[in-house]
């Protein structure tokens, strides 16, 4: 199968935290799920994306207390999003133009997954692999 749409390569399901969750809570969730970023959601609305790098650079490196600082205070607010029916090239273009590594996938206003550079690389590898 040739991956052409975001839905073909995205990681389905959403790992999310509330905006008022502590950075420690978010980091533990990332560790448990073996992921590098989570959606910050207020109910079903995506309000941000929080990555392990955000925690390190925007909080820890600034001397902020990860026990008391919220995910909403450190996340990238109003993130760029793609839809599951969007072409992969649209996701790639957004990532390149805005220097981001992850995009929430939103359908009918609700988060349904995440697409990352790793997902795109895996799809590229599968496409480039010789067929037996």
N, C-alpha and C positions, 0 to 999 in steps of 0.2 A: 504494500500500500504506500502510495506517495503522499506525504504530508503536505497539504497546501493551506489548510485553515488552522487557526489558533487552536480550535477544539481537538485537532489531531495530535497536538504535542503538549498541550497544557497539563498541569497537574490538577486533576479534578478535586473538588472539595476545598474548603477554605479553613485555614488555621488563623483564628482571629483573637484579638484581645480588645477589651474595652479601652476607651481613651484614658480612663482613670486607673488602669492597671499599672502596677509598678514595673520598672525596668527589670527588676529581679524576676518577677512573675513572667514577663515576656521572654526573658532569656532562658528560664527553666523550660518553658513551653517549646522554644526553639530547640533546645537540647533534647528534650524528650521526643520531638518529632523529627529530629535530625535535619533541620532546615535552617536557612540563613535569614529568613524574614517572615513576618506575619502581617496580616491586614489589621489595621486599627479600624474597628467598626463601632458605630453608635447604632445599636439595633441591627438592622439589615443594611444600613448606609455605610459605604466605605468612606472614611474620613482621612485615612492616611495609610502609609506603609512604614513599618519599622523593621530595620535590618540589624543584624549583629554589628555591622560597621557603624550604624547610627548610634548604637549604645556605646561603642568604644570611643568614637570620635566626638560626638555631640554631648556626651554625658561624662563618662569616666575620665577622658582626657581633659575635660574642663573642671574636674574636681567635684562634680555633682554626685549626690548620694543616690545610687540606683535603688535603694530601698524606698526613698521618698519621692523621687522624680517619676512622673507619669509617662506612659507611652505616648500620650497625646502631646506632651510638651517637647518630645524629642523626635517624633516621627516626621516623615515628609508629608505635609498636609496636601489635601486635594490632589492625590496622585493621578498620573496619566493612567487610563484604563483602556483595555481592548475588549471586544466582544468575541464569543466563541466562533462566530461566523466570519470574523475578519480574516483577510488573507495573512499568511505568515509574514509576507514582506512588509505589511503595515506595522506589525509588532517590531520587526527588525529595524525599520525606519525610525519608529518612536524611540527605541532603545538607543540607537546611534545618535540621533539628533539631541536627545536629552541626557545622554550618559547615565542611563539607568540599567540595572541588571535584572529587574523583575517588574512585571506588570500584572496587576489584578485583572482577572477576566470577569466582566460584569455582563449579566443578561437580564433585561427587564428591570434594571436598577438594583439587582441583587448580585453579590459576589458568588461566583460559581467555581472559581479556580484561580490558579496563578500560572503565568508563563515566565520562564526564566531563561537566561542565556544558556544555562545547562540543558534545558529542554530543547532549545533550538540547536545546540551543538549535537545532542543525541539524535535529533531528526536528521541533521546534515550527515552524520556518520552513517546512519541507516540508509540514507539515500545514496551515499557514495560507495557503500559496501558492495562488492561484486555478488551477483546472484549465483548460487550454486547450480 
